[in-house]
Amino acid sequence: MIHNVLEAGCDEAGRGPLAGSVFAAAVILDPERIADVPEFEWLNDSKQLTDRQRSVLRPVIEREAVAWAVAEVTAEEIDERNILQCSILGMQRALDQLSVRPQHILVDGNKWKPYVPEGEILEIPADTVVHGDATYMSIAAASVLAKTYRDDYMMRLHEKYPQYGWDSNKGYPTAAHYAALKKYGPTPYHRMTFNLKLNDNK
């Protein structure tokens, strides 16, 4: 917390994959409430944590947060709008779902659009923070929730389309994923505006 107000940290997961939704989270933490929770000592950018650390942290964050929410933006919406706009849209959808309205917003990255809650006329002040998920605990907590919820979602999709290896690559561009695309073609969950290399003969 940097403004001594109710502050929501926001982050997303899944900007780079060729397939699947982007997930975003918003988390409000009370520094005093979490000060004595040992698991929060691990809290960091979710990409710097192990799967086990993320799986342990998720229920702790959900239990100890003042409020939290996770939102999804589909591959179809990404194709319609573009991934940057959908990353912001996802974070704002998560903010919409919070049970407590924040007074200030911290956003991982350097892009944002004014956020005016439904029924309000004034936007909530926000700061963008490059590498914010490694700097502010609320953003790091949002990073963990967005990452774990997206990973769970990709595991469910893997059960429907095991040939793409989404249990391991989570939809990201890998040699095996590209090879499967050439062999089987895209699924309804692929982002058709991304470079799927369907016509790449190399």
Rosetta blueprint (number, residue, H / E / L):
1 M L
2 I L
3 H L
4 N L
5 V L
6 L L
7 E E
8 A E
9 G E
10 C E
11 D E
12 E E
13 A E
14 G L
15 R L
16 G L
17 P L
18 L L
19 A E
20 G L
21 S L
22 V E
23 F E
24 A E
25 A E
26 A E
27 V E
28 I E
29 L L
30 D L
31 P H
32 E H
33 R H
34 I H
35 A L
36 D L
37 V L
38 P H
39 E H
40 F H
41 E H
42 W H
43 L L
44 N L
45 D L
46 S H
47 K H
48 Q H
49 L L
50 T L
51 D H
52 R H
53 Q H
54 R H
55 S H
56 V H
57 L H
58 R H
59 P H
60 V H
61 I H
62 E H
63 R H
64 E H
65 A L
66 V L
67 A E
68 W E
69 A E
70 V E
71 A E
72 E E
73 V E
74 T L
75 A H
76 E H
77 E H
78 I H
79 D H
80 E H
81 R H
82 N L
83 I H
84 L H
85 Q H
86 C H
87 S H
88 I H
89 L H
90 G H
91 M H
92 Q H
93 R H
94 A H
95 L H
96 D H
97 Q H
98 L L
99 S L
100 V L
101 R L
102 P L
103 Q L
104 H E
105 I E
106 L E
107 V E
108 D E
109 G L
110 N L
111 K L
112 W L
113 K L
114 P L
115 Y L
116 V L
117 P L
118 E L
119 G L
120 E L
121 I L
122 L L
123 E L
124 I L
125 P L
126 A E
127 D E
128 T E
129 V E
130 V L
131 H L
132 G H
133 D H
134 A H
135 T L
136 Y L
137 M H
138 S H
139 I H
140 A H
141 A H
142 A H
143 S H
144 V H
145 L H
146 A H
147 K H
148 T H
149 Y H
150 R H
151 D H
152 D H
153 Y H
154 M H
155 M H
156 R H
157 L H
158 H H
159 E H
160 K H
161 Y L
162 P H
163 Q H
164 Y H
165 G L
166 W H
167 D H
168 S H
169 N H
170 K L
171 G L
172 Y L
173 P L
174 T L
175 A H
176 A H
177 H H
178 Y H
179 A H
180 A H
181 L H
182 K H
183 K H
184 Y H
185 G L
186 P L
187 T L
188 P L
189 Y L
190 H E
191 R L
192 M L
193 T L
194 F L
195 N L
196 L L
197 K L
198 L L
199 N L
200 D L
201 N L
202 K L
